[in-house]
């Protein structure tokens, strides 16, 4: 596969809403390659921008209740963390329920505060 073909495939998968990690695993390249291809498209004048996937409310509720699905997206993870924060749960409990590290919970807090 040539570099141009790879960039075109990245653009197609990118417009489907796949994450850089998902695109990289499908094409057998690194996430950095995906990010570079995105940057080149922007520099070339491509005005299309990536948007976050729509969260699944059921997945958010399951994760907040302590039964996170295997394919929890980062948008859903942050929403579940926010839900647990509204309930007043401590960081360790939130991390255990959502299935992430305490650092991820702290990071989500900082992002929400910004």
Secondary structure by P-SEA (a helix, b strand, c coil): ccaaaaaaaaaaaaaacccaaaaaaaacccaaaaaaaaaaaaaacccbbbbcccccaaaaaaaaaccccccccaaaaaaaaaaaaaacccaaaaaaaacccaaaaaaaaaaaac
